[in-house]
Amino acid sequence: MRLLFFDTECSNCFDGKGKICEFGYILTDSDFNVIKKDNMIINPGAVFDKKGFAIQKIKLSCPYSEYYKKEKFTAYYEEIKALLTANDIIAVGHATHFDAKYILNDCVRYGLPSFNYSFIDTQEVARQIYGRETRLRLIELYSDFFPEKSHEQIHSAVSDAELTKEVLKYMCDDKKMTFSELIKRYPVLCQVFENHIVEGNAFGYVESSAMGKRNRKIFQQYVDHNQAVCDGDKYGFPSEYESKHFKQMLRILKAMTEKNLRYACVSKKVFYVTLNDREWNRRYAKKDKIVPFVDFIKLVGLSEEDLKDENIDVEEIVAELDENKAWYSRYTAFRDGILPATE
């Protein structure tokens, strides 16, 4: 097994889409001995975010003019793909979700097919091993692990790949584990599969009761589905309940959809599901449209047992959406070893 430590740099991320200007990598054996390293300088085919870079004090490894002298992403596509998809290679990055996303962005931008590969994110490794929730940036981990070394982070893809290698090697040494033992001990292997980035679960939700930004996005997908297929009565819920009950709200929404009931924000035109008599939202609902929560769950065919965390499978619910059915069935077949990954 070989390890491919990699990183990307982008000229800008306007509209949330990165335009790659560097792909740097260090290829090693499983004992971190370097086999090959390179820093591909790429014409981003887009402007540089000079103002944003100045504010964040980001200085790239080359003058902006040098990038435009190089070939665009299409010229490097096959080499990058070959490195990331080789059977004996596992890719390793830091906050790798972003790098994977930027590669997918450029595949779409240049009309190139995406490709499937596995990757390890050292940020997630550090979070799991040390229980860290702060100081998880690459330079922060490096500084904490190697306080005796002075290092100024240069925004060079290959330089960050080097730091990633050193950080992962430190964690393996610190825990007295080989790389293979470490990834068996901690569930950190992620996938890029058919334009989807799968981290921990297929849809990227957070295992938390809080709605949060990522969970809200998943919930909104189901809201959109509900409103597209249902035309029955509308029901609104207390915001304080929604914000702390992501799984329950998703399960409730599924039950509402099955009963042809619509989810909506609170107003006088909707039924308001109440938890108690003190909710300020009650003033927005007509008295004859106030429904106690216990009565509502009976209305949609649920019980308190159904709404316990351990009885709610978020992945199963979200997989039912039309936009997810096809790719998710292929992904689960691949994950379970029934089908090989497709190109």
N, C-alpha and C positions, 0 to 999 in steps of 0.2 A: 504494500500500500504506500502511495505517495501523497503528500500534502501540498496543496496549492494555496499559499497565502496570497490574497489579492485585495486590491482596492481600486476605486475609481475616483477621478476628479471630474467636475463638470464646469462648463463655462457659465451656465446659469441653470436655475431650476424654476424658471417662470412657469406659472400654471401647474406647479407641482411635478413638472416633467424635466428630468435631468438631461443635459446634452453633453455626452462624455467627451472630455478632451485628454484624458489619460487613463490607461489601464495598466497598472503595475502589478507584477507578481514575483513571488519567490517559490520555486518548486523544490521540495525537500523529500528525503525519505522519511520513514516513520519515526526516526530518531532525531529529526530536525537538521540533518546534514544537508547543506545546500547543494542542489544538483544544477539549477539554472535560475537566473533572475533577469528581468527585463522591465523596462518602463516604456510602454508604447505611447508616443506622443501623437495625438489624433486631432485632426481639424474638426472642431465641433459643428461646423456648418451653422453657427449661431453666434450672437454677440456675447461678450463677456459681461457679467454683472459687476462692472467696475465699481459702481457706487456701493453695492452690497459688500463687495470684497473689502473696500476701504473701511467701511463701518466695522466689519468683523475682523479687520487686520489680517486678512488672508492674502498671502503672497504665493502664487503658483511657482512651480520649478522653472518655468521658461517665460520669457517676455511674451505678451499676447500675440505679437506678430509671428513668432516662431510656430505657433500652432497652425496658423493658416497656411503655412508652407507644406504641411503634411497632408497625407491622404485622409479621407473621411472614414467613418466607422465601417462602412462597407468593405474597405480594404483589409480590415483587421478582424472582421466578423468570423471567418473560418478558423483562424488561429485561436481566437478567444473561445469559440464554441468547442474546438478540439481539446483545449486545456480543461474546460469545465466539465465536459461530458466523458472524458476518458474513464474506462471501467475501473482502473486501479487508482484513481485520484479522488480525494475528498477535498472540496474547496473550503477554505477557512477565511473569514473576514471579521470585521468588527462593525457592529450595527449594520450587518450585511443585508438586512431588508432593503435599505436604501440603494445599495449597489446593485442588487438583483432587480429592483424596480427600474433603475436607470438603464440597465441593459435591455430590459423589456421595452422601455420607452424608445430606445434607439432602434430596436428591431421593428417596432411599429412605424417609427418616423421614416425609416428607409425601406419599408416594405419587405423586410426579411422575416423568415419564419423563426418563431421563438424555439427554444430547445429546453429540454428537461435536465436538471442536475440536482445534486444534493449539496448542502453546505452546512458549516458549523459557524455559529456566531459567538465570538469570544466574549462579547458583552453579556450574553445570556449565560455562558459558562461561568463567568465571574459572579453573576447574580445568584446562580444556584449554589455554587461551591461556598461562597463566603457570605451569602445572605445580604449582599450589598444592594442598596436602592439608590445610593448617591455615589458620586465620584466614579461613574462608570464610563466616562469618555476614555478613549484610547490613551491619550497623553496622561490622564489622571491615574489610570491603572499602572501605566509604565512608571510614573514618578513614585507611586506608592510601593511598587514591587522592587524598584531599583533606586532607592533614595540617594545612593552614593554616586549615581550617574547623572550628569547634567545633559539634558536633551531639550532642545527647542523644536517643537513640532513644525516640520516643513510640509506644506501642502503639495507633496509629491506622492503619487500613488505607490510607487515602489518603496518609498521611505515608510509609509504607513503599513505596507505589507510586512516590512522588516520589524516594526514595532509589534505588530500582531503576532508574528512568529515568536518574538521574545516573551511576550505576555503569556501565550499559550504554553510555551516550554516551562516558564516559571511555575504556572499552575500545576502542570504535570509533576514537576520535580517536588513542589511543595507538598502535594498530596501523595507522593511516592507511587505514582501511577504512570503506566505507558499511555500513549494517546488512545489506543484501542480500549484499554481498561476504563479510561475516563469517559469515553462516549457511551460505554455500556452502563456505567454507573449513573450518569446524568443524561436525561432525555433531551438532548440539544440538537439532534439531527433535523434539519429542515429541508424542504424541497421547493424547487421551482417546477411546476407541472402545468403544462398547457396554459400559459399566461397567468397562472395563479401562483402566489407565494404562500406556501403552507408552512406555518411556524407553530408547532404544538398541536394545532387543530386546523382543519381544512379551510375555515373561514376567517381566521384571524381574530376571533373574539377573545376577550380576557376572562379567565376563570375567576370572576368576581361578581358579587351581588350588585355592585355599583354599575349604573348605566354607562358612564364614562364615554369618552369620544369614540373609541373603537366599537364598543358595544352598542352605542347609539346608532352608529352607521349600520350595523347588522339589523337592529330593530327597525330602522327606517326602511330597509329593503322589504321587510315583511309588512310594514304599514302600507307601502306603495302597492304591494300585491293585494292586500286586503281591500284597499280602496278601489282597485281596478276590477275586482271580481264580485264585490258585495254591493247590494243596494238597499239593505234593510236599515233598521234604526241605528242611530249613532250613539256611541257611549264614550264619555270622557272619564279620566281618572285623576286622583290627586297627584300633583307633581312630586310631592315628598315621597309617595309610594313608588312611583315610577323610577325616581332617581336612585332608589336603593334596592330595586327588585327586578333586575334585568331578566333573569331566567323566568321568573313568574310572569312578567309582562309578555314575554315572548310566547309562553305556553297559553296564557289567556288570549292573546291575539290569534293564535292557531285555533282555539276553541270558538272564538267569535266568528272567524272566517267560515268554519264548518257550519255555523248557525246562520250565516248570511247577515251578520251584524257588523256594522262599521265602527272603526276606531276614529276618534276625533278629539280635537282640543275642546276644553270646557266652554260652553256658551249656553244661552237660554234655549237654543235649538236642539240641544242634545240631552240625553239622559246622563246624569252625573252619579258615578259610583262612589259612595262615601265610606270612609273608615270610621268617622266619629261625627259628633254634632258641632265640633269647633272649627271645622275646616273653612278657611276664608273663601274658598272657591264656591261654596254652597250658594253664595249670593248671586252667582251667575246662572244658577239652574232654577227652573220653576219647581215649586214644591211637589207637584205631581210627577216630576221627572227625577226625583232623588231616589236612588236605589242603594240600599245598604250592601256592602261588599259580600256578606254571607249569602244574601239573596241572589246577587248577580252570579256568583260562581255556580250556584245551583241552576240558574237559568241557562248557562252555557254548558252544563253537564260536567262540571268539575267538582272535586272534593278537596279538602285541605290536604289530604295525602298526595293528591296529584300535584300540588303546588310546593311540595318539599324539594329542596335543591337536588337531592340525590335521585329524584324521580323524573327530572327534566333533562332530556338529551338535546342540548342546543344544536349540535351538529345535525342530528336527525331531522329536526324541525326546519332548519335553514336549507337543508339539502332538498326539501320538497319543492322549493321555488323553481319555476320553469327555467330560469336563467342558470340554475345550478345543476339540474338533474343530469344532463349529459356528461359534463366534465367530471362531476363528482362520482358517478358510477364508474367511469374509467379510472379515476384516481384511486378509489377504494380497491378496484381489481388489481391495480398496479401495486398498491400498498400491501395487499394481502398475498402478493406473489402469483396471482392468477394470470395477469397480463404483463408483458414487458413495457417499459416506458417507451412512448412513441416519439419520433422525431418531430 
